[in-house]
Amino acid sequence: MFGDRHDLPTEFPEHAALIKELHETNQDFATLMDEYTALDAEIYEIEENGTNVTDEHAEELKFRRVALKDKLYAILQANAA
């Protein structure tokens, strides 16, 4: 939705504890999550403050966020008990 945050614990509340654990213990997951979090903040800033970017650039950022979210979800699924 427009102007909403999409942090991982909100997106995957059933994996909140695992997200925290992997962020602290798995460097690959932490790197991807940090990139995802920064990208989500950038998109939120654009949407909330009307930052002047092209529609194409905004869509590119959103596609990158989805791709990162898919990678992170795959790691969560592989590590779920």
VMD Tcl script that builds the backbone (N, CA, C; Angstrom):
set m [mol new atoms 243]
animate dup $m
set s [atomselect $m all]
$s set {name element resname resid chain x y z} {
  {N N MET 1 A 0.827 -1.171 0.000}
  {CA C MET 1 A 0.000 0.000 0.000}
  {C C MET 1 A 0.881 1.247 0.000}
  {N N PHE 2 A 0.376 2.320 -0.510}
  {CA C PHE 2 A 1.113 3.562 -0.642}
  {C C PHE 2 A 1.476 4.132 0.723}
  {N N GLY 3 A 2.759 4.412 0.949}
  {CA C GLY 3 A 3.198 5.029 2.180}
  {C C GLY 3 A 3.281 4.118 3.382}
  {N N ASP 4 A 3.204 2.816 3.188}
  {CA C ASP 4 A 3.322 1.870 4.298}
  {C C ASP 4 A 4.751 1.359 4.406}
  {N N ARG 5 A 5.142 1.042 5.619}
  {CA C ARG 5 A 6.431 0.379 5.851}
  {C C ARG 5 A 6.253 -1.108 5.545}
  {N N HIS 6 A 7.316 -1.726 5.080}
  {CA C HIS 6 A 7.277 -3.149 4.763}
  {C C HIS 6 A 8.452 -3.869 5.424}
  {N N ASP 7 A 8.698 -3.570 6.695}
  {CA C ASP 7 A 9.798 -4.237 7.386}
  {C C ASP 7 A 9.494 -5.727 7.507}
  {N N LEU 8 A 10.547 -6.523 7.575}
  {CA C LEU 8 A 10.375 -7.983 7.549}
  {C C LEU 8 A 9.509 -8.534 8.678}
  {N N PRO 9 A 9.701 -8.103 9.930}
  {CA C PRO 9 A 8.844 -8.661 10.984}
  {C C PRO 9 A 7.356 -8.366 10.765}
  {N N THR 10 A 7.053 -7.246 10.126}
  {CA C THR 10 A 5.657 -6.930 9.813}
  {C C THR 10 A 5.165 -7.798 8.654}
  {N N GLU 11 A 6.021 -7.991 7.668}
  {CA C GLU 11 A 5.664 -8.795 6.501}
  {C C GLU 11 A 5.518 -10.278 6.853}
  {N N PHE 12 A 6.374 -10.752 7.756}
  {CA C PHE 12 A 6.379 -12.173 8.142}
  {C C PHE 12 A 6.332 -12.308 9.666}
  {N N PRO 13 A 5.222 -11.928 10.293}
  {CA C PRO 13 A 5.174 -11.953 11.763}
  {C C PRO 13 A 5.376 -13.351 12.349}
  {N N GLU 14 A 5.022 -14.371 11.585}
  {CA C GLU 14 A 5.203 -15.740 12.065}
  {C C GLU 14 A 6.680 -16.134 12.175}
  {N N HIS 15 A 7.557 -15.327 11.553}
  {CA C HIS 15 A 8.999 -15.599 11.575}
  {C C HIS 15 A 9.783 -14.521 12.324}
  {N N ALA 16 A 9.117 -13.725 13.142}
  {CA C ALA 16 A 9.776 -12.590 13.805}
  {C C ALA 16 A 11.000 -13.022 14.609}
  {N N ALA 17 A 10.876 -14.079 15.387}
  {CA C ALA 17 A 12.006 -14.542 16.204}
  {C C ALA 17 A 13.135 -15.057 15.317}
  {N N LEU 18 A 12.800 -15.774 14.267}
  {CA C LEU 18 A 13.815 -16.295 13.353}
  {C C LEU 18 A 14.511 -15.156 12.606}
  {N N ILE 19 A 13.769 -14.132 12.237}
  {CA C ILE 19 A 14.368 -12.968 11.569}
  {C C ILE 19 A 15.418 -12.346 12.476}
  {N N LYS 20 A 15.071 -12.140 13.740}
  {CA C LYS 20 A 16.015 -11.555 14.700}
  {C C LYS 20 A 17.236 -12.449 14.861}
  {N N GLU 21 A 17.011 -13.742 15.017}
  {CA C GLU 21 A 18.121 -14.688 15.191}
  {C C GLU 21 A 19.048 -14.695 13.977}
  {N N LEU 22 A 18.472 -14.809 12.777}
  {CA C LEU 22 A 19.297 -14.855 11.575}
  {C C LEU 22 A 20.027 -13.538 11.341}
  {N N HIS 23 A 19.402 -12.427 11.667}
  {CA C HIS 23 A 20.070 -11.135 11.496}
  {C C HIS 23 A 21.297 -11.044 12.394}
  {N N GLU 24 A 21.242 -11.697 13.539}
  {CA C GLU 24 A 22.358 -11.667 14.488}
  {C C GLU 24 A 23.419 -12.725 14.190}
  {N N THR 25 A 23.045 -13.821 13.511}
  {CA C THR 25 A 23.979 -14.953 13.379}
  {C C THR 25 A 24.364 -15.308 11.945}
  {N N ASN 26 A 23.638 -14.827 10.967}
  {CA C ASN 26 A 23.886 -15.206 9.571}
  {C C ASN 26 A 24.246 -13.952 8.782}
  {N N GLN 27 A 25.527 -13.828 8.433}
  {CA C GLN 27 A 26.007 -12.612 7.774}
  {C C GLN 27 A 25.325 -12.370 6.429}
  {N N ASP 28 A 25.086 -13.423 5.654}
  {CA C ASP 28 A 24.416 -13.256 4.362}
  {C C ASP 28 A 22.997 -12.722 4.547}
  {N N PHE 29 A 22.279 -13.298 5.496}
  {CA C PHE 29 A 20.923 -12.832 5.787}
  {C C PHE 29 A 20.959 -11.385 6.274}
  {N N ALA 30 A 21.878 -11.077 7.171}
  {CA C ALA 30 A 21.970 -9.723 7.729}
  {C C ALA 30 A 22.255 -8.698 6.634}
  {N N THR 31 A 23.139 -9.033 5.712}
  {CA C THR 31 A 23.463 -8.122 4.614}
  {C C THR 31 A 22.242 -7.872 3.734}
  {N N LEU 32 A 21.551 -8.947 3.368}
  {CA C LEU 32 A 20.347 -8.806 2.550}
  {C C LEU 32 A 19.256 -8.029 3.297}
  {N N MET 33 A 19.095 -8.324 4.579}
  {CA C MET 33 A 18.061 -7.644 5.353}
  {C C MET 33 A 18.380 -6.161 5.499}
  {N N ASP 34 A 19.632 -5.829 5.725}
  {CA C ASP 34 A 20.017 -4.424 5.849}
  {C C ASP 34 A 19.775 -3.684 4.534}
  {N N GLU 35 A 20.077 -4.334 3.417}
  {CA C GLU 35 A 19.815 -3.742 2.106}
  {C C GLU 35 A 18.306 -3.553 1.901}
  {N N TYR 36 A 17.539 -4.578 2.266}
  {CA C TYR 36 A 16.076 -4.513 2.159}
  {C C TYR 36 A 15.529 -3.364 3.012}
  {N N THR 37 A 16.005 -3.250 4.234}
  {CA C THR 37 A 15.533 -2.216 5.154}
  {C C THR 37 A 15.845 -0.817 4.616}
  {N N ALA 38 A 17.050 -0.632 4.084}
  {CA C ALA 38 A 17.430 0.662 3.514}
  {C C ALA 38 A 16.575 0.993 2.291}
  {N N LEU 39 A 16.341 0.011 1.462}
  {CA C LEU 39 A 15.521 0.212 0.273}
  {C C LEU 39 A 14.078 0.529 0.654}
  {N N ASP 40 A 13.551 -0.164 1.643}
  {CA C ASP 40 A 12.202 0.104 2.117}
  {C C ASP 40 A 12.094 1.527 2.656}
  {N N ALA 41 A 13.103 1.982 3.382}
  {CA C ALA 41 A 13.106 3.344 3.909}
  {C C ALA 41 A 13.152 4.367 2.767}
  {N N GLU 42 A 13.929 4.082 1.739}
  {CA C GLU 42 A 14.005 4.981 0.587}
  {C C GLU 42 A 12.651 5.080 -0.124}
  {N N ILE 43 A 12.001 3.948 -0.316}
  {CA C ILE 43 A 10.685 3.937 -0.966}
  {C C ILE 43 A 9.669 4.675 -0.106}
  {N N TYR 44 A 9.697 4.437 1.187}
  {CA C TYR 44 A 8.772 5.119 2.101}
  {C C TYR 44 A 8.973 6.633 2.024}
  {N N GLU 45 A 10.215 7.056 2.022}
  {CA C GLU 45 A 10.537 8.481 1.929}
  {C C GLU 45 A 9.972 9.082 0.646}
  {N N ILE 46 A 10.133 8.398 -0.457}
  {CA C ILE 46 A 9.613 8.866 -1.744}
  {C C ILE 46 A 8.092 8.999 -1.683}
  {N N GLU 47 A 7.447 7.984 -1.153}
  {CA C GLU 47 A 5.984 7.976 -1.120}
  {C C GLU 47 A 5.415 8.983 -0.119}
  {N N GLU 48 A 6.011 9.078 1.052}
  {CA C GLU 48 A 5.487 9.956 2.093}
  {C C GLU 48 A 5.748 11.425 1.812}
  {N N ASN 49 A 6.929 11.736 1.314}
  {CA C ASN 49 A 7.328 13.131 1.156}
  {C C ASN 49 A 7.234 13.628 -0.272}
  {N N GLY 50 A 6.786 12.765 -1.154}
  {CA C GLY 50 A 6.654 13.188 -2.538}
  {C C GLY 50 A 7.985 13.531 -3.182}
  {N N THR 51 A 9.040 12.827 -2.768}
  {CA C THR 51 A 10.354 13.061 -3.345}
  {C C THR 51 A 10.254 12.933 -4.854}
  {N N ASN 52 A 10.882 13.847 -5.549}
  {CA C ASN 52 A 10.764 13.924 -7.002}
  {C C ASN 52 A 11.635 12.864 -7.685}
  {N N VAL 53 A 11.005 11.776 -8.089}
  {CA C VAL 53 A 11.667 10.733 -8.874}
  {C C VAL 53 A 10.718 10.324 -9.995}
  {N N THR 54 A 11.277 9.726 -11.021}
  {CA C THR 54 A 10.421 9.262 -12.110}
  {C C THR 54 A 9.646 8.036 -11.657}
  {N N ASP 55 A 8.521 7.807 -12.297}
  {CA C ASP 55 A 7.732 6.614 -12.003}
  {C C ASP 55 A 8.550 5.362 -12.257}
  {N N GLU 56 A 9.363 5.384 -13.298}
  {CA C GLU 56 A 10.182 4.230 -13.640}
  {C C GLU 56 A 11.177 3.918 -12.532}
  {N N HIS 57 A 11.782 4.966 -11.964}
  {CA C HIS 57 A 12.743 4.756 -10.886}
  {C C HIS 57 A 12.045 4.197 -9.643}
  {N N ALA 58 A 10.896 4.759 -9.312}
  {CA C ALA 58 A 10.144 4.269 -8.150}
  {C C ALA 58 A 9.762 2.807 -8.335}
  {N N GLU 59 A 9.323 2.443 -9.529}
  {CA C GLU 59 A 8.954 1.050 -9.808}
  {C C GLU 59 A 10.171 0.135 -9.738}
  {N N GLU 60 A 11.312 0.610 -10.231}
  {CA C GLU 60 A 12.545 -0.181 -10.161}
  {C C GLU 60 A 12.914 -0.475 -8.713}
  {N N LEU 61 A 12.794 0.540 -7.854}
  {CA C LEU 61 A 13.083 0.345 -6.431}
  {C C LEU 61 A 12.149 -0.695 -5.824}
  {N N LYS 62 A 10.878 -0.625 -6.177}
  {CA C LYS 62 A 9.906 -1.585 -5.646}
  {C C LYS 62 A 10.185 -3.000 -6.140}
  {N N PHE 63 A 10.590 -3.148 -7.394}
  {CA C PHE 63 A 10.934 -4.477 -7.911}
  {C C PHE 63 A 12.160 -5.031 -7.186}
  {N N ARG 64 A 13.140 -4.163 -6.911}
  {CA C ARG 64 A 14.327 -4.612 -6.166}
  {C C ARG 64 A 13.933 -5.050 -4.759}
  {N N ARG 65 A 13.016 -4.299 -4.130}
  {CA C ARG 65 A 12.570 -4.665 -2.782}
  {C C ARG 65 A 11.887 -6.035 -2.793}
  {N N VAL 66 A 11.045 -6.282 -3.790}
  {CA C VAL 66 A 10.363 -7.572 -3.893}
  {C C VAL 66 A 11.373 -8.700 -4.100}
  {N N ALA 67 A 12.369 -8.473 -4.943}
  {CA C ALA 67 A 13.386 -9.503 -5.189}
  {C C ALA 67 A 14.152 -9.825 -3.904}
  {N N LEU 68 A 14.513 -8.798 -3.150}
  {CA C LEU 68 A 15.194 -9.030 -1.873}
  {C C LEU 68 A 14.288 -9.757 -0.893}
  {N N LYS 69 A 13.033 -9.362 -0.847}
  {CA C LYS 69 A 12.079 -10.015 0.055}
  {C C LYS 69 A 11.941 -11.496 -0.288}
  {N N ASP 70 A 11.922 -11.820 -1.573}
  {CA C ASP 70 A 11.847 -13.222 -1.996}
  {C C ASP 70 A 13.073 -13.999 -1.531}
  {N N LYS 71 A 14.254 -13.409 -1.672}
  {CA C LYS 71 A 15.491 -14.077 -1.227}
  {C C LYS 71 A 15.470 -14.283 0.283}
  {N N LEU 72 A 15.065 -13.261 1.005}
  {CA C LEU 72 A 15.010 -13.365 2.458}
  {C C LEU 72 A 13.989 -14.408 2.910}
  {N N TYR 73 A 12.849 -14.449 2.239}
  {CA C TYR 73 A 11.832 -15.437 2.588}
  {C C TYR 73 A 12.341 -16.859 2.331}
  {N N ALA 74 A 13.075 -17.038 1.254}
  {CA C ALA 74 A 13.636 -18.363 0.957}
  {C C ALA 74 A 14.591 -18.796 2.075}
  {N N ILE 75 A 15.378 -17.876 2.578}
  {CA C ILE 75 A 16.296 -18.189 3.689}
  {C C ILE 75 A 15.495 -18.512 4.942}
  {N N LEU 76 A 14.444 -17.737 5.191}
  {CA C LEU 76 A 13.589 -18.021 6.361}
  {C C LEU 76 A 12.977 -19.412 6.254}
  {N N GLN 77 A 12.455 -19.751 5.088}
  {CA C GLN 77 A 11.840 -21.064 4.891}
  {C C GLN 77 A 12.857 -22.190 5.094}
  {N N ALA 78 A 14.071 -21.983 4.610}
  {CA C ALA 78 A 15.111 -23.007 4.743}
  {C C ALA 78 A 15.546 -23.199 6.193}
  {N N ASN 79 A 15.361 -22.169 7.013}
  {CA C ASN 79 A 15.800 -22.231 8.405}
  {C C ASN 79 A 14.664 -22.413 9.412}
  {N N ALA 80 A 13.437 -22.459 8.924}
  {CA C ALA 80 A 12.295 -22.622 9.822}
  {C C ALA 80 A 12.292 -24.037 10.391}
  {N N ALA 81 A 11.942 -24.126 11.639}
  {CA C ALA 81 A 11.946 -25.440 12.306}
  {C C ALA 81 A 10.732 -26.252 11.949}
}
mol reanalyze $m
mol bondsrecalc $m
mol representation Tube
mol addrep $m
